[in-house]
Amino acid sequence: MQAFEANFDGLVGLTHHYAGLSFGNEASTRNQLQPSNPRLAAKQGLLKMKALADMGYVQGVIPPHERPNLPLLRQLGFGGSDEQVLAQAAKHAPQLLSAASSASAMWVANAATVSPSADSADGRVHFTVANLNNKFHRAIEAPETADLLRAIFRHPQHFCVHDALPQVAQFGDEGAANHNRFGSDYGDAGVQLFIYGRDGQQQGATPARYPARQTREASEAVARLHQLDAQRTLFAQQNPAVIDQGVFHNDVIAVSNQQVLFCHQDAFVNQPQLLSDIAARVSSFQPIEVPRDKVSVTDAVNTYLFNSQLLQRADGGMLLVLPEESRQHTGVWRYLTELVESGGPIRELKVFDLRESMFNGGGPACLRLRVVLTETERQALNPAVLMNNRLFATLNDWVDRHYRDRLTQADLADPQLLREGRTALDELTKLLDLGSVYAFQR
Ligand SMILES: NCCC[C@H](NC(=O)CCC(=O)O)C(=O)O
């Protein structure tokens, strides 16, 4: 069956701010309490989506979540009117208000793990919503993510959206950021590689300083839910030493497309064995391992060169979509330029300014969820979320009318911000034909 890879990017929400909520994600910690610019953040994301759509890639949008999350603050004991809930939370627990207001759902590589229909026994595209159990502000995303994915991939004959795994550390699951799929044509059965940071039973090596968010048990459960062929499914551990250097998701140190794995030399535990296991299953497998003497793990974390999108071009070559930070770094840019000139599969570099997202540790790959689709499946999804000239203009105008260009933690208590968010999201559900998907609409 003919198929292609579509990308769905998270649209940055109105409350995008820097709260230092993600221990182990060094950008998040470093930029805590810096003022943010939600309007710029949303527009930077839209520009990337539009550029990819213009190049001929199928590109969709995943809407932001309802924030601040008032029902959550009420669940935590803040009561009274909406205004009183915000005021009390701001006074007594500003970090909880930040968590309940985080726009972190923008990083949709952590929304779900996706398996294409060619790999699943029942011939459907499977999604398992990530429970994001390691961080409170992210764990609250799961139910809303499920609702949004069902409002986009809404035909149960073609799509199956599984709820998140149980919300306990043993099943910590961070979605597609720890998942790769290899193969030749997208429509042929592929080989899926699940990468975990630790064994949920605390066996084997673990990082010493920072948390390992993904467990092996979670990856195994997702593979079962997606009805994958065990012969075509691999599980591997991320190197705990690089987690301790700030590689909190595997997509900070590796990216793949079809036969190519572009990764750092220190990405995985027992890397030579893993590469030979993949080679045994994927014909013409082409690993590109970046040696530490060319790019250190620290430089990889600071520039996010692996948090890139590796896209297929019509001529058979591949394009690497990178954040501006990798161009700014002389050594990293020199390596990438040499890579393109080396005659290998990566033939082109394209750079985007995603600074607002990068300041919270999210690069080009974090902002997108890859979904391999057949043409029939593409026609079955909600067409209103697909990027084109008109949607780009509509969403830019929507952002201009509703988003602030400066936000700090203190602003989160402003009841006007809550109203602005509800007005904007109410309008968005109509623009994207989502139905009454948000709690405040029900
Ligand atoms: N894939 C990229 C995810 C980045 C995300 N950052 C955050 O949630 C930072 C939020 C803050 O600190 O305000 C995370 O660490 O999960």
The ligand as an ORCA input file, in Angstrom:
! r2SCAN-3c Opt
* xyz 0 1
  N      10.017     17.318     23.902
  C      10.317     18.545     24.533
  C       9.592     18.657     25.825
  C       9.975     19.856     26.609
  C       9.202     19.953     27.903
  N       9.513     21.208     28.572
  C       8.748     21.657     29.578
  O       7.751     21.094     29.934
  C       9.202     22.940     30.266
  C       8.082     23.696     30.913
  C       8.567     24.765     31.843
  O       9.572     24.573     32.510
  O       7.925     25.833     31.892
  C       9.531     18.773     28.813
  O      10.518     18.846     29.535
  O       8.816     17.765     28.756
*
